[in-house]
Amino acid sequence: MSDKPQNVATGAFVLGALLIAAITLIYLLGSGFKKTEKIVMAFDGAARGLNVGSPIALRGVKIGQVLDVDVVLDTHTADIYVVVTGEIDDSTIRYLGDPGKVSIEDLIHRGLRAQLNIQSLVTGLLYIEIDFHPGSKLTLVDIDSPYQQFPTIPTSLERLAKKFDDIDFETLSNKLQAIGEAVESVLDSKDLQKVPGNVNATLASLRDLSQALQNQLASLAPRLDNVLEEASSTLTSTNTELKKSFDAFQQSLDNLDNITSNDSVTLYELNMALQEVSRASRALRQLAITLENNPEALLKGRSGEQ
């Protein structure tokens, strides 16, 4: 009878040990063999909607989750930060090449930053988006954490709000009021009020001038027609006279060709006349020489004549 309770206790102990071993095995198979790396991030904006278990995504793909969210007050600067501790599951990232050649520090210097984004507009839940932002400022907060700190950047809405905070709305309002008063004074000035009347008078003068020009052109049209007709007639008669003059000139050229041709009678007679004139010239020259040498020859005649 005494052995039965002992057997029951032993069986319960063995069953409990097997149950613990099964739970441990399930945990190891589920997450215990995963290679994870913890990181810490400090946000200086509101983190409402970010909870433990919120996703950490790399370009929209979940690679980890949020483990802890704390609020830290810097007593030296009175700055408040939302410090988030996260866990990155390395098995969710595939590598091309040797993973040991790339460290988180290298990726951070290349522009890898963490940023809060909205999961759902309905629920207002947030998640952490990790992506490259080349040229962004590298800002790290002095926090006490054993984990690798990821630099963060503000959201687009936070940057827009910061720009609005930098605007001096009072100065802008004063300038707009001054511009409005200046415009009102210009509109109320007597010179501006005279502008519509002056414009109407100018338009009326332009209409009168246009009408006068139309009338003048209408009166000049018949005269211009007559002048054009006379000019056309003059050109026609001039063309006829030029044609006649050209024909006469052409006839003169033809006559000149006839005169200067080798078989021309006129040219032959002209040559004969020139020869006669040449002989007469030689005779007169001979007579002059004779009279110069023997002036008495004019009275006596040539030697030997009786």
C-alpha positions in Angstrom: 0.0 0.0 0.0 2.9 2.3 0.8 4.5 1.8 -2.7 1.5 3.1 -4.6 1.7 6.8 -3.6 5.4 6.7 -4.3 4.8 5.4 -7.8 2.3 8.1 -8.5 4.7 10.8 -7.3 7.5 9.4 -9.5 5.2 9.3 -12.5 4.1 12.9 -12.0 7.7 14.0 -11.7 8.6 12.2 -14.9 5.6 13.6 -16.7 6.4 17.1 -15.5 10.0 16.8 -16.7 8.9 15.6 -20.1 6.5 18.5 -20.4 9.2 21.0 -19.5 11.6 19.4 -22.0 8.9 19.6 -24.7 8.2 23.3 -24.0 12.0 24.0 -24.0 12.3 22.2 -27.3 9.5 24.1 -28.9 11.0 27.4 -27.7 14.4 26.4 -29.1 12.9 25.4 -32.4 10.8 28.5 -32.6 13.2 31.2 -31.6 16.1 29.8 -29.6 18.2 29.0 -32.6 17.6 32.4 -34.3 20.5 34.8 -34.4 19.2 38.1 -33.2 20.8 41.4 -32.4 19.5 44.0 -30.1 19.6 47.7 -30.9 18.5 50.9 -29.2 17.0 54.1 -30.8 16.3 57.5 -29.3 13.4 59.6 -30.8 12.9 63.2 -29.8 9.3 63.3 -31.1 6.0 61.8 -29.9 5.8 58.0 -30.0 2.2 57.5 -29.2 1.1 54.3 -30.8 4.4 52.6 -30.5 4.2 49.6 -28.2 6.1 46.5 -27.2 5.9 44.1 -30.1 5.5 46.8 -32.8 7.3 45.8 -36.0 10.7 47.0 -37.1 10.8 46.9 -40.9 13.5 47.4 -43.5 11.9 49.0 -46.6 8.5 47.6 -45.6 9.7 44.1 -44.7 9.5 43.1 -41.0 12.9 42.2 -39.7 12.4 42.6 -35.9 10.2 44.0 -33.2 10.2 46.5 -30.3 11.2 45.0 -26.9 10.9 48.0 -24.7 9.8 51.7 -24.8 11.1 54.1 -22.2 11.0 57.9 -21.7 14.4 59.5 -20.8 14.9 63.0 -19.4 18.3 64.6 -19.9 18.8 66.6 -16.7 21.6 68.7 -18.3 19.6 69.9 -21.3 16.0 69.3 -20.2 15.5 67.3 -23.4 13.1 64.4 -23.4 13.7 61.3 -25.6 11.7 58.2 -26.3 14.3 55.4 -26.0 13.2 52.2 -27.8 15.0 48.9 -27.5 14.5 46.5 -30.5 15.5 43.1 -31.7 16.6 42.4 -35.2 16.2 38.9 -36.5 19.2 38.2 -38.7 17.6 35.2 -40.3 15.1 37.5 -42.1 18.0 39.1 -44.1 19.7 37.3 -47.0 23.3 38.3 -47.9 25.1 38.4 -51.2 28.7 37.7 -50.4 30.4 37.5 -47.0 28.2 39.0 -44.2 31.2 39.5 -42.1 32.5 42.2 -44.5 29.6 44.5 -43.6 28.9 45.8 -40.1 26.1 47.9 -38.7 28.5 50.8 -38.3 29.3 50.7 -42.0 25.6 50.8 -42.9 25.0 53.7 -40.5 27.8 55.8 -42.1 26.2 55.0 -45.5 23.0 56.6 -44.3 21.0 53.9 -42.5 18.5 55.6 -40.2 15.5 54.7 -38.1 12.2 56.6 -38.5 8.7 56.3 -36.9 5.9 55.6 -39.4 2.2 55.0 -39.2 0.9 51.4 -39.5 -2.7 52.3 -39.8 -4.5 55.6 -39.9 -7.5 54.0 -38.3 -5.7 52.6 -35.3 -2.9 55.1 -35.1 -0.4 52.4 -34.4 3.2 53.1 -35.2 6.1 51.0 -36.4 9.8 51.7 -36.9 11.0 51.9 -40.5 14.8 51.4 -41.2 16.1 52.7 -44.5 18.9 54.5 -46.2 18.8 58.3 -46.2 22.1 59.5 -47.7 23.1 63.0 -46.7 21.0 62.9 -43.5 22.6 64.2 -40.3 24.1 61.5 -38.0 22.8 62.3 -34.5 23.5 60.0 -31.5 22.1 60.6 -28.0 24.2 60.0 -25.0 22.2 57.2 -23.3 23.3 54.4 -21.1 22.7 51.2 -23.1 24.9 48.1 -23.9 23.3 47.8 -27.3 24.2 49.3 -30.7 22.5 52.7 -31.1 20.7 53.4 -34.4 20.6 57.1 -35.4 17.1 58.4 -36.0 15.5 61.1 -38.2 12.2 62.9 -37.7 9.1 62.0 -39.7 8.0 64.1 -42.7 5.2 65.5 -40.5 7.6 66.5 -37.8 9.9 68.2 -40.3 6.9 70.1 -41.6 5.8 71.1 -38.1 9.4 72.3 -37.4 9.3 74.5 -40.5 6.0 76.0 -39.3 7.5 76.6 -35.9 10.4 78.5 -37.5 7.9 80.9 -39.2 7.4 84.2 -37.5 3.7 84.5 -38.0 3.5 87.8 -36.2 6.0 89.5 -38.4 4.3 87.9 -41.5 0.9 89.2 -40.3 2.3 92.7 -39.8 3.8 92.7 -43.3 0.6 91.5 -44.8 -1.3 94.2 -43.0 1.1 96.8 -44.2 0.7 95.6 -47.8 -3.1 95.7 -47.4 -3.0 99.2 -46.1 -0.7 100.3 -49.0 -3.0 98.7 -51.6 -6.0 100.3 -49.9 -4.3 103.8 -50.0 -3.5 103.3 -53.7 -7.0 102.3 -54.5 -8.4 105.3 -52.6 -6.1 107.8 -54.3 -7.7 110.4 -56.6 -5.2 109.7 -59.4 -6.2 106.0 -59.5 -9.8 107.0 -59.5 -9.2 109.2 -62.6 -7.6 106.3 -64.5 -10.9 104.7 -65.8 -12.0 108.1 -67.1 -8.6 108.7 -68.8 -8.7 105.2 -70.3 -12.2 105.8 -71.7 -11.1 109.1 -73.2 -8.1 107.5 -74.7 -10.2 104.7 -76.2 -12.6 107.3 -77.6 -9.7 109.2 -79.2 -8.5 106.0 -80.7 -11.9 105.2 -82.1 -12.1 108.8 -83.7 -8.7 108.4 -85.2 -9.6 105.0 -86.6 -12.7 106.4 -88.2 -10.8 109.4 -89.6 -8.2 107.1 -91.2 -11.0 104.9 -92.7 -12.6 108.0 -94.2 -9.3 109.3 -95.6 -8.6 105.9 -97.1 -12.0 105.8 -98.7 -11.5 109.3 -100.2 -8.0 108.4 -101.5 -9.1 105.1 -103.1 -10.4 106.6 -106.4 -7.3 108.8 -106.7 -5.1 105.9 -106.1 -6.9 104.0 -108.8 -6.4 106.9 -111.3 -2.8 107.2 -110.4 -2.3 103.4 -110.9 -4.1 103.5 -114.3 -2.0 106.5 -115.5 1.2 104.8 -114.3 0.2 101.6 -116.2 -0.5 103.6 -119.4 2.8 105.4 -119.1 4.7 102.2 -118.6 2.9 100.7 -121.7 3.8 103.6 -123.9 7.4 103.7 -122.6 7.7 100.0 -123.3 6.5 100.6 -126.9 9.0 103.5 -127.4 11.8 101.5 -126.0 11.0 98.7 -128.3 11.1 101.0 -131.3 14.4 102.6 -130.2 15.8 99.1 -129.7 14.7 98.1 -133.3 16.3 101.3 -134.7 19.5 100.6 -132.9 19.5 97.0 -134.1 19.1 98.3 -137.7 22.0 100.7 -137.3 24.1 97.9 -136.1 23.1 95.8 -139.1 24.0 98.7 -141.5 27.3 99.1 -139.8 28.0 95.4 -140.2 27.2 95.7 -143.9 29.5 98.7 -144.3 32.5 97.1 -142.5 32.2 93.7 -144.3 35.1 92.7 -146.6 32.9 92.6 -149.8 31.2 95.9 -149.1 31.2 98.3 -152.1 31.2 101.3 -149.8 34.3 100.0 -148.0 36.0 99.5 -151.5 35.2 103.0 -152.6 36.3 104.4 -149.3 39.6 102.6 -149.7 40.1 104.0 -153.2 39.3 107.5 -152.0 41.9 107.1 -149.2 44.5 106.0 -151.8 43.7 109.0 -154.0 44.0 111.3 -151.0 47.3 109.6 -150.1 48.7 110.1 -153.7 47.6 113.8 -153.7 49.3 114.2 -150.3 52.5 112.9 -151.6 52.3 115.1 -154.7 51.7 118.2 -152.5 54.6 117.2 -150.3 56.9 116.9 -153.3 55.7 120.3 -154.6 56.5 121.9 -151.3 60.0 120.4 -151.3 60.5 121.6 -154.9 59.4 125.2 -154.1 61.5 125.3 -151.0 64.6 124.3 -152.9 63.9 126.2 -156.1 61.3 129.0 -155.6 61.7 130.2 -159.2 60.3 126.9 -160.4 56.8 128.3 -159.9 57.6 131.0 -162.6 59.9 129.0 -164.9 58.5 125.6 -164.6 60.5 122.5 -164.1 64.0 122.2 -165.6 64.0 121.3 -169.4 60.5 122.7 -170.1 60.3 125.6 -172.7 
